[in-house]
């Protein structure tokens, strides 16, 4: 009985840590995200090889690993991020083989984010496309995937203003009615940078001002600095 209760407690703690890690990552609070993400993975590790036979962890573990890869890539921990990416892709393949893809909407774009930060754009795009494909019943996850595709389309190595704008606006159309404020701010930042690069200064200023205001209101210091830097560019 005690063992069963501990098992249930660990699952609850693991879910909480995973959700909190996602929030910290979106807010740009990377040190906190690393701590809670590591804690979530430690909890999952207690189940050993049996963890993939426990349905809640089948759904949760890929998200934990994917979030960890994203955070590590943002922190510049390249080797550790690559290890997490490999593990994450293996978990995604295993889950997909079991028909559990509808619950992986967060894992796909998180791994895609890590690949994007490492400059591996083809892998990032593939994961973004899969995230959209597998998220018809989860529009919030689809919004994150579309934002990822927007960032890939506006990457300096393959800049496509038309595709980038389309992805950002589709992401906004899903995020705004659901009150997904951090993501809404990110989409405005992406559009602001895009319009600045294409010489549409008035539109760029409008979106960058919106992003700056939102980040300030939410206390998102990491992202606020990026938006302010973009506004100061000539």
N, C-alpha and C positions, 0 to 999 in steps of 0.2 A: 504494500500500500504506500509506504513512504517513497519507494522508488518511483511508483507511478505518479505520485503527487509532485515529486521533483521533476520528473519528465515534463509534466504539464506546465509547471512553473517555468522551466527552461524555454519551452516553446513560446510562452507568453512574453518572457523577457526578450527572446530572440526577435519576435515580431515587433515589439516596441523599439528595440535598438535599431532594427532595420528601417522602420519608418522615420525615426529621429535622424538617422544617418542621411536619408534622402532629403529631409528638410534642411539639415545643415549644409549639404552639398549644394542645393539650389540657392541657399542664401550666401554661399561663398565662405562659410565658416569652416575652413578645411581642417584645421587642427582638431576641432570638436568632431567633425565627421570621421576623421581617422580613428579617434578614440572609440566612438560608439560603433563604428563599422568593425573594428577589430574585436570588440566585445561580442558583437553579434556572431561573428565567425567562430569565436571561441565556444560560444554556447552551442552552435550547430555541431562543432567538432566533438562534443561530448557523446553524440549519438553514434560515432564511428561509422562503420560501413552500413549500419542499419538505417542511417538517416534518409537514404533514398527510398526506403520502403515506408516511410512515414509521410502521409500525404501533405500535411501542413509544411513540412520542410522541403518536400519536392517543389512546392510552389515558392518557398521563401529563399532557399539557398542560392539559386541563380541570381536573385535580386541583391542579396548580400554581397556576393562575389563581384557582380557587375559594378555596384556602387563603390566597392573597395578599389577596383581597377581605375575607375574614373577619378577618385580622390588621389590615389597614388600618382596618376599621370599629371594631375594638376599641381601636385607638390614637387614634380620633377623626379620622382622615384621611378625611373624608367624600367630598371630591371625587375623590380617588384611588380610594377604595373603589367609588364609583359607576362609574368607568371600568372597573375590574376586573370588576364585576358585569355590565356590558354585554358585555365580551369573553367572560366565562365563559358567559353564556347563549348567545351565538352559537356557541361551541365545543360546548356541550351539544346544541344543535339540530343542528349538523353531525354530531356523533357519533351522535345518535339516528337521523338519516336514513340512516346507514351501518350501523345495527343493532348498535351497540357499547354499548348502554345498560347491560348487565350489569356493565361495568367502571367505571361512573361513580357507584357507591354513595357514595363519599366526596365527590365534587364537589357533588352535589345538596344534602346537608345543610350543607356548608360555605358555599355561596352562600346557602342559607336562613338560616344564622346571621348572615351579613352583613346581609341584608335585615331580620332581626329587630332587630339593633342599630340600624339606621337607622329603625326604627319602621314599616317597610312589611310589615305582618303578613300581608296577603293573598298577596303574592309569596312570603313565607317559608313559609306553609302549603302553597302549591302545590308548592314544591320539596320540602318534607318528605314530602308525599303521594307524589310521584313517586319519591323515594328509597326509600320502603317498597315501592312497586310493582315497582321494578326490582332489588330486593335479595333475592329469594327464595333464591338460592343463596349469598348472602353475609350471614349473620345478624349479623356484626359491624357491617357498614354499616347494616343495618336497625336495630340497637340505637341507633346514633347518630341515625338519622332519627327514631325514636320519642322519644328524649330531646328532640330539637328540637321535635317536636309537643307534648310536655309543656310545654316552656317557652312555646310560643305560647299554649297553652290557659290558662296561668296568668298571662299578661301582664295588667297592670292594666286595659288597655283592653278586654279580652274574657275576663274571668276565668270559667273553667268548671272548678270543682273536680273534678267527676266525670270529665270527659274528661282533665284533667291527670293525675289519679291513675292512670287506666287506662294512659295512655301511659308514665308513669314505671315502672309495675310491669311492663309488657311489655318495656320496655328492660332493666330489671334481670333479667328472666327469661332474656334472651339474653346479657347481659353477664356475669352471675355465673359460669356454668359455663365461660366462656371466659377468666376471669381478667382482665377489662378494668377494672382497678382505678380509673384516673382517671374513666372513665365511670360506674362504680358509685358513686364518691364524688359525682359530679355529680347522679346520680339521687336519692341520699339528701338532698343539699342541696335539690333541687327539691321533694321530698316534705316536707322539714322546713318550708320556706317556705310551702308550700300548707297544711299542717296548722296552722301558726301563724296564718295568715290566716283559717282557718275555726274558730279557737278551740279546736282539739284540742291543747292544750298538752303533754300527756304524749307523744303521738305525735310532735309537732314536736320536742320535746327529744330523743327517742330518735334520730330520723333526723339531726338537726343534730349530735348528739354523734358519731354514726357518721361523718358527713362530715368533721367536724373532725379526728377521730382518723386517718382515712385520709389526708387532705391533709397532716397533720403527718408521718405515717410516710413519705409519698412526697416530702416536701420541696416541696410545691406551695404556696409562700408566697402567691401571688396569690389562689388559691382559699381558702386557709386564712383569710385576712383576711375574705373575704366570709362564710364560714361562721361565724366568730366574731362578726362584726357581726350576723348573723341571730339568733344565740343571745342576744345582749345586748338585743334589742328587747323592750319591755314586753309 
